[in-house]
Amino acid sequence: MSTPVAQLFDLHGRNALVTGGSRGLGLQIAEALGEAGARIFLTSRKAGDLEEAAAHLKAKGIAAQWIAADASQPDEVQRVAAEAMQRLGAIDILVNNAGATWGAPTEEHPLEAWDKVMNLNVRSVFLMSQAIGRLSMIPRRYGRIINVASIAGLSGSSAAMKFIAYGTSKGAVVNFTRTLAGEWGPHGITVNALAPGMFPSRMTKDTLQAVGVDRIAAAAPLGRIGDDDDLKGAAVLFASQAGKHITGQILAIDGGVSAIHHSA
């Protein structure tokens, strides 16, 4: 007997931890999960941003809590995981969204900047998944992990886009997603990734200004960049029972950019 579709996407009774959830894509995903009924636990580095984000969610009737922490630091990750478990009892959905970028030609790219990007974009995904998997998901034989990758992790880039560390890190997130999905599937845990194209955010502000929104949009078959709604449906799909038979998948949300680049 089939389940009504509204019930498949319903997240009432579920708890979601969203890293980098105080703004941008992380907040958009948190909002989507909360609107579907999940209780939200946000973390990022800045308490002020988190307080503002939680107030935004609460104004929409979403239960939201937060804790400030640096997701690239092992001790901080353990603190977040322990606090989330203490406050909520369990974490059903983990969204690994915290990330950083750095623009520089490869031959001049500072090692410290490489390490910063890799630590936040890759190491934090491993650390947070490991902590939440061990404390909550594996013991309960249930979990939904959603990693935020990028279409920059699906292919190389032109000479104009100088982000060697970012592109490399997102490629790592893509294969981390596939590998963990295979390992943790027997525990009842799905692991998938969203791969956004260009969305307006603090991280992309300089690129959008330098290249131009119209020029970037023109490169997409749909003729636009992402907006405040474009990740919401996919995030709820991966987080809910509607996506229970989907794991190890990378979903590009990019207006078709990756489709034409892959076929070229």
C-alpha positions in Angstrom: 0.0 0.0 0.0 1.5 3.3 -1.0 2.0 6.3 1.3 0.4 9.7 0.5 3.0 12.0 -1.0 2.5 14.7 1.6 3.3 12.2 4.3 6.4 11.1 2.5 7.8 14.6 2.6 6.7 15.3 6.2 9.6 15.9 8.7 7.6 16.4 11.9 9.3 14.6 14.7 12.7 14.8 13.0 15.8 16.7 14.2 18.2 18.4 11.8 21.7 19.7 12.4 22.9 22.2 9.8 26.5 23.4 9.7 27.1 26.8 8.2 23.4 27.3 8.8 23.4 31.0 9.7 23.1 32.4 6.2 23.1 31.7 2.5 22.5 28.2 1.3 22.7 26.7 4.8 19.9 28.9 6.0 17.8 28.2 2.9 18.2 24.4 3.6 17.4 24.9 7.3 14.3 26.9 6.4 13.1 24.1 4.0 13.6 21.4 6.6 11.9 23.4 9.3 9.0 24.3 7.1 8.6 20.5 6.5 8.3 20.0 10.2 11.9 19.3 11.5 13.4 20.9 14.6 16.5 22.8 13.6 19.9 23.0 15.3 22.2 25.5 13.6 26.0 25.9 14.0 28.5 28.2 12.4 31.4 30.3 13.8 29.6 33.6 14.6 27.1 33.8 17.4 25.5 37.0 16.1 24.7 35.5 12.7 23.3 32.4 14.4 21.1 34.4 16.7 19.7 36.3 13.7 19.1 33.1 11.7 17.4 31.4 14.6 15.1 34.5 15.0 14.3 34.3 11.3 13.3 30.7 11.5 11.3 31.2 14.7 9.4 34.0 13.0 8.3 31.3 10.5 7.1 29.0 13.3 10.1 26.8 13.1 11.7 25.4 16.3 15.4 26.5 16.1 18.4 26.3 18.4 22.0 27.1 17.8 25.6 26.8 19.0 28.7 28.7 17.7 31.7 26.6 16.8 34.4 26.1 14.2 33.5 22.9 12.3 37.1 22.4 11.1 38.3 21.8 14.6 37.9 18.2 16.0 37.2 19.3 19.6 34.6 21.8 18.4 32.8 19.2 16.3 32.6 16.9 19.3 31.2 19.7 21.4 28.5 20.5 18.8 27.6 16.8 18.5 27.3 16.3 22.2 25.3 19.5 22.7 22.9 18.6 19.9 22.4 15.2 21.4 21.8 16.6 24.8 19.3 19.2 23.7 17.4 17.1 21.1 18.0 13.5 22.1 18.9 12.4 18.6 20.0 13.8 15.2 18.0 12.3 12.3 19.3 14.7 9.5 22.8 16.1 9.2 23.5 18.8 6.6 27.2 19.4 6.0 27.1 22.9 4.5 29.9 24.8 6.2 32.4 25.9 3.6 35.0 28.4 2.4 36.6 29.4 -0.8 39.8 31.2 -1.9 40.5 32.8 -5.2 44.2 32.7 -6.3 46.2 31.4 -9.2 47.6 27.9 -8.4 51.2 29.0 -8.7 50.6 31.7 -6.1 48.0 30.0 -3.8 49.1 30.3 -0.2 49.4 27.0 1.7 47.6 28.4 4.7 44.6 29.2 2.4 44.7 25.7 0.9 44.6 24.2 4.4 41.8 26.5 5.5 39.6 25.5 2.6 40.4 21.8 2.9 39.9 21.8 6.7 36.4 23.4 6.5 35.2 21.9 3.2 36.5 18.4 3.6 37.7 17.6 7.1 34.7 19.1 8.8 32.4 16.9 6.7 34.3 13.8 7.8 34.4 14.9 11.4 30.8 15.8 11.7 29.5 12.8 9.8 31.7 10.5 12.0 30.5 12.1 15.2 26.8 12.2 14.4 27.0 8.7 12.8 28.6 7.2 15.9 26.5 9.0 18.5 23.0 8.9 16.9 22.6 7.4 13.4 24.4 4.1 13.6 22.9 3.1 17.0 19.4 4.0 15.9 19.9 2.5 12.4 18.5 5.6 10.8 20.0 8.8 9.3 19.9 11.2 6.4 23.2 12.9 5.6 23.1 15.7 3.0 26.5 17.2 1.9 26.7 20.5 0.1 29.1 19.9 -2.8 29.2 22.2 -5.9 29.3 21.8 -9.6 32.9 23.0 -9.2 33.5 19.4 -7.9 32.0 17.8 -11.0 34.5 19.1 -13.6 37.5 21.4 -14.0 37.3 25.1 -14.6 38.4 27.8 -17.1 41.4 30.0 -16.7 39.1 32.8 -15.5 38.0 30.8 -12.4 41.0 30.5 -10.1 39.8 28.3 -7.2 42.1 25.2 -7.2 41.5 24.5 -3.5 37.7 25.0 -3.6 37.3 22.8 -6.7 39.5 20.1 -5.3 37.7 20.2 -2.0 34.2 19.9 -3.6 35.5 17.0 -5.7 36.5 15.3 -2.5 33.0 15.9 -1.0 31.5 14.2 -4.1 33.4 11.0 -3.6 33.1 11.2 0.2 29.4 11.1 -0.4 29.5 8.1 -2.7 31.9 6.2 -0.5 30.1 6.8 2.8 26.8 5.9 1.2 28.2 2.5 0.4 29.7 1.9 3.8 26.7 3.2 5.9 23.8 1.9 3.8 23.6 -1.3 5.9 23.0 1.0 8.9 19.9 2.5 7.4 21.7 5.8 6.6 21.4 7.6 3.3 24.2 9.9 2.1 23.6 12.3 -0.8 24.9 15.6 -2.0 23.5 18.8 -3.4 25.8 20.4 -6.1 24.7 24.0 -6.5 25.7 26.1 -9.4 25.9 29.8 -9.0 23.8 31.2 -6.2 24.0 34.7 -4.6 25.8 34.6 -1.3 28.7 36.2 0.6 31.0 33.6 -0.9 30.0 34.3 -4.5 29.6 38.1 -4.2 33.0 38.9 -5.6 32.6 36.5 -8.6 29.1 37.8 -9.4 30.5 41.4 -9.3 33.6 40.6 -11.3 32.0 38.5 -14.0 28.4 39.9 -13.9 25.1 38.2 -13.0 23.8 38.5 -16.6 26.9 36.9 -18.1 26.9 34.0 -15.6 23.1 33.5 -16.1 23.5 33.5 -19.9 25.8 30.4 -19.6 23.0 28.3 -18.1 20.4 26.7 -20.3 17.7 28.1 -18.1 19.2 31.6 -18.3 19.3 32.3 -14.6 21.3 31.8 -11.4 19.9 30.1 -8.3 17.5 31.9 -5.9 16.2 31.5 -2.4 13.9 28.6 -3.3 16.0 26.4 -5.6 17.6 24.1 -3.0 14.6 23.7 -0.8 12.7 20.9 -2.6 15.8 18.8 -3.2 16.9 19.1 0.5 13.5 17.9 1.7 13.6 15.0 -0.8 17.0 13.8 0.5 15.9 14.4 4.2 12.6 12.7 4.1 11.0 9.3 3.5 10.4 10.4 -0.1 14.1 9.8 -0.6 14.5 6.6 1.4 15.7 4.7 -1.7 18.2 7.3 -2.9 21.8 7.2 -1.6 25.2 8.0 -3.0 23.8 10.5 -5.4 25.0 14.0 -6.4 22.2 16.3 -7.6 23.3 19.3 -9.6 21.1 22.3 -9.1 22.6 24.7 -11.6 20.1 25.6 -14.3 21.6 23.0 -16.6 25.2 24.3 -16.6 26.8 20.9 -15.7 24.7 19.1 -18.4 26.1 21.1 -21.3 29.6 21.2 -19.9 29.6 17.4 -19.5 28.4 16.9 -23.1 30.9 19.3 -24.6 
